[in-house]
Structures are given as structure tokens and as C-alpha cells.
Amino acid sequence: MAKETPVKKWMFSSQSNPDRSYTVSLWRDGRITCNCPKWCFKSAGADRECLHTNGVKLQLNGNVPANEPAAAIAAATGPKRMIRFDEAS
């Protein structure tokens, strides 16, 4: 079986360590995941979220226009250094 790949990915740089970045992934089944410590160590469930996933949800729900720079998502949610938006191939 082929490895599942995300539909889209967003990358945020860490506020506490500029050499570290975190990836938010949108999966085909609608799941949104992040690899930051807060998201990874929180128990699985409907309330599993972090600043990074909340920013992506704002964009996906239309609260931040899709054609706005990625910085608009960061400004709306708190992460100050969203570094880029990548679409998964």
C-alpha cells in the first residue's frame, strides 16, 4: 500500500527556536495534523489543536482569504513567523 500523502501542507517557524519549524498537514479525509509538541503530546480527540492548526482552520473556513499572504494567517492566530505555504504533490 502506498504511503498516504497530505493534500496540502503549511510550515510555521517556531517562536522559541528560529531554527525549528512545524508542519501542519491537511489529509484527504479532512484531518488536520501538526508536528509541534503541543499537538503531538495532547491526547487524540476532537479538541486536539494548536496555534498552527487553528491558523490553517481559519484560512480553510474563509476567515482569512486564500489569496492573502501567508503572514495574514499568522497575524490572525498568533504565530509570528509563518514561513511558507506548500501544496503537497
Backbone as CSV, one residue per row, in Angstrom:
resi,resn,N_x,N_y,N_z,CA_x,CA_y,CA_z,C_x,C_y,C_z
1,MET,0.836,-1.173,0.000,0.000,0.000,0.000,0.886,1.244,0.000
2,ALA,0.508,2.238,-0.810,1.277,3.473,-0.903,1.091,4.304,0.365
3,LYS,2.140,5.011,0.718,2.083,5.880,1.891,1.150,7.052,1.603
4,GLU,0.294,7.352,2.565,-0.643,8.467,2.421,0.128,9.791,2.406
5,THR,-0.240,10.654,1.500,0.378,11.979,1.448,-0.686,13.042,1.698
6,PRO,-0.316,14.129,2.348,-1.288,15.184,2.621,-1.723,15.895,1.340
7,VAL,-2.918,16.454,1.385,-3.436,17.248,0.279,-2.686,18.578,0.213
8,LYS,-2.479,19.194,1.376,-1.750,20.464,1.483,-0.931,20.454,2.761
9,LYS,0.123,21.264,2.754,0.956,21.427,3.950,1.256,22.916,4.141
10,TRP,1.312,23.317,5.398,1.706,24.664,5.779,2.879,24.531,6.732
11,MET,3.857,25.416,6.628,5.000,25.353,7.537,5.093,26.639,8.349
12,PHE,5.268,26.482,9.651,5.419,27.596,10.580,6.786,27.490,11.239
13,SER,7.484,28.591,11.390,8.719,28.545,12.162,8.377,28.703,13.642
14,SER,9.181,28.104,14.474,8.978,28.140,15.913,9.209,29.542,16.449
15,GLN,8.385,29.952,17.414,8.589,31.249,18.052,9.768,31.204,19.012
16,SER,10.017,30.047,19.614,11.073,29.961,20.613,12.426,29.553,20.030
17,ASN,12.415,28.918,18.861,13.661,28.469,18.246,13.580,28.697,16.736
18,PRO,14.195,29.759,16.230,14.083,30.086,14.805,14.662,29.025,13.872
19,ASP,15.429,28.082,14.409,15.981,27.009,13.575,15.021,25.834,13.428
20,ARG,13.892,25.876,14.103,12.926,24.782,14.084,11.651,25.241,13.374
21,SER,11.032,24.345,12.636,9.744,24.665,12.016,8.784,23.501,12.232
22,TYR,7.499,23.808,12.133,6.449,22.818,12.335,5.580,22.757,11.094
23,THR,5.092,21.564,10.792,4.285,21.354,9.592,2.862,20.976,9.966
24,VAL,1.914,21.711,9.388,0.502,21.377,9.505,0.110,20.709,8.197
25,SER,-0.567,19.570,8.296,-0.967,18.823,7.104,-2.476,18.650,7.066
26,LEU,-3.041,18.831,5.880,-4.452,18.562,5.622,-4.512,17.260,4.842
27,TRP,-5.259,16.287,5.376,-5.350,14.955,4.773,-6.641,14.809,4.000
28,ARG,-6.678,13.868,3.107,-7.849,13.646,2.244,-9.144,13.427,3.023
29,ASP,-9.061,12.848,4.197,-10.267,12.598,4.995,-10.678,13.802,5.846
30,GLY,-9.981,14.937,5.682,-10.330,16.155,6.409,-9.558,16.371,7.694
31,ARG,-8.760,15.388,8.115,-7.953,15.569,9.327,-6.934,16.673,9.103
32,ILE,-6.662,17.409,10.180,-5.606,18.421,10.177,-4.669,18.053,11.312
33,THR,-3.392,17.869,10.983,-2.410,17.453,11.978,-1.246,18.441,12.005
34,CYS,-0.509,18.424,13.104,0.671,19.267,13.253,1.748,18.435,13.941
35,ASN,2.995,18.774,13.696,4.069,18.039,14.375,4.711,18.859,15.492
36,CYS,4.042,19.916,15.967,4.580,20.680,17.092,4.340,19.912,18.393
37,PRO,5.133,20.191,19.427,4.989,19.451,20.693,3.595,19.532,21.304
38,LYS,2.962,20.708,21.268,1.637,20.832,21.890,0.644,19.881,21.238
39,TRP,0.657,19.816,19.906,-0.285,18.938,19.207,0.088,17.473,19.413
40,CYS,1.359,17.153,19.311,1.799,15.759,19.396,1.550,15.127,20.766
41,PHE,1.700,15.903,21.829,1.591,15.327,23.163,0.204,15.456,23.767
42,LYS,-0.714,16.088,23.052,-2.092,16.187,23.538,-2.831,14.907,23.158
43,SER,-3.705,14.444,24.013,-4.462,13.230,23.727,-5.281,13.393,22.459
44,ALA,-5.364,12.329,21.687,-6.146,12.356,20.450,-7.609,12.604,20.774
45,GLY,-8.269,13.333,19.893,-9.685,13.622,20.074,-10.069,14.879,19.325
46,ALA,-11.332,15.224,19.411,-11.866,16.354,18.655,-11.237,17.680,19.066
47,ASP,-10.767,17.790,20.311,-10.212,19.057,20.779,-8.702,19.145,20.597
48,ARG,-8.114,18.228,19.859,-6.662,18.238,19.635,-6.342,19.348,18.645
49,GLU,-5.703,20.415,19.143,-5.376,21.558,18.295,-4.182,22.305,18.862
50,CYS,-3.677,23.230,18.069,-2.581,24.106,18.474,-2.747,25.414,17.697
51,LEU,-1.891,26.380,17.958,-1.974,27.649,17.226,-1.848,27.431,15.724
52,HIS,-1.017,26.499,15.338,-0.763,26.270,13.915,-1.991,25.682,13.219
53,THR,-2.613,24.670,13.833,-3.809,24.084,13.214,-4.965,25.077,13.233
54,ASN,-5.055,25.896,14.286,-6.110,26.912,14.330,-5.954,27.927,13.205
55,GLY,-4.715,28.308,12.898,-4.480,29.246,11.796,-4.890,28.674,10.461
56,VAL,-4.582,27.415,10.245,-4.976,26.756,8.998,-6.494,26.643,8.918
57,LYS,-7.143,26.295,10.033,-8.608,26.207,10.034,-9.240,27.548,9.708
58,LEU,-8.666,28.652,10.213,-9.180,29.978,9.874,-9.142,30.199,8.367
59,GLN,-8.052,29.832,7.742,-7.951,30.006,6.297,-8.947,29.110,5.573
60,LEU,-9.024,27.862,5.959,-9.907,26.923,5.281,-11.382,27.283,5.453
61,ASN,-11.725,27.904,6.574,-13.109,28.309,6.827,-13.448,29.658,6.204
62,GLY,-12.487,30.259,5.509,-12.751,31.521,4.826,-12.582,32.753,5.685
63,ASN,-12.089,32.615,6.918,-11.887,33.768,7.783,-10.626,34.542,7.431
64,VAL,-9.737,33.918,6.694,-8.552,34.570,6.155,-8.561,34.240,4.665
65,PRO,-8.645,35.241,3.791,-8.734,34.963,2.354,-7.575,34.104,1.847
66,ALA,-7.890,33.148,0.988,-6.886,32.230,0.460,-5.822,32.949,-0.353
67,ASN,-6.160,34.079,-0.953,-5.181,34.790,-1.780,-4.350,35.791,-0.981
68,GLU,-4.574,35.866,0.335,-3.767,36.745,1.178,-2.417,36.101,1.428
69,PRO,-1.406,36.899,1.712,-0.107,36.314,2.050,-0.226,35.425,3.277
70,ALA,0.646,34.445,3.342,0.638,33.518,4.476,0.743,34.258,5.798
71,ALA,1.374,35.411,5.812,1.519,36.179,7.053,0.174,36.589,7.627
72,ALA,-0.865,36.706,6.788,-2.187,37.080,7.288,-2.732,36.004,8.223
73,ILE,-2.460,34.753,7.924,-2.903,33.677,8.808,-2.178,33.784,10.139
74,ALA,-0.888,33.999,10.077,-0.101,34.116,11.299,-0.570,35.295,12.137
75,ALA,-0.853,36.416,11.496,-1.303,37.596,12.238,-2.642,37.341,12.914
76,ALA,-3.487,36.549,12.293,-4.810,36.273,12.853,-4.768,35.276,14.001
77,THR,-3.710,34.505,14.122,-3.695,33.419,15.094,-2.605,33.489,16.141
78,GLY,-1.604,34.294,15.933,-0.550,34.373,16.933,0.823,33.959,16.466
79,PRO,0.984,32.865,15.688,2.340,32.540,15.246,2.897,33.691,14.423
80,LYS,4.034,34.193,14.798,4.546,35.409,14.173,5.416,35.150,12.961
81,ARG,5.828,33.920,12.744,6.748,33.682,11.649,6.319,32.499,10.788
82,MET,5.114,32.605,10.213,4.747,31.551,9.275,5.630,31.736,8.071
83,ILE,6.417,30.742,7.724,7.445,30.974,6.729,7.047,30.638,5.307
84,ARG,6.137,29.703,5.124,5.708,29.439,3.757,4.502,28.512,3.753
85,PHE,3.848,28.500,2.619,2.721,27.617,2.378,3.133,26.700,1.242
86,ASP,3.005,25.408,1.454,3.360,24.440,0.413,2.148,23.586,0.099
87,GLU,1.934,23.325,-1.174,0.927,22.341,-1.555,1.660,21.032,-1.788
88,ALA,1.112,19.989,-1.196,1.724,18.671,-1.371,1.534,18.214,-2.797
89,SER,2.510,17.493,-3.310,2.375,16.988,-4.677,1.632,15.673,-4.688
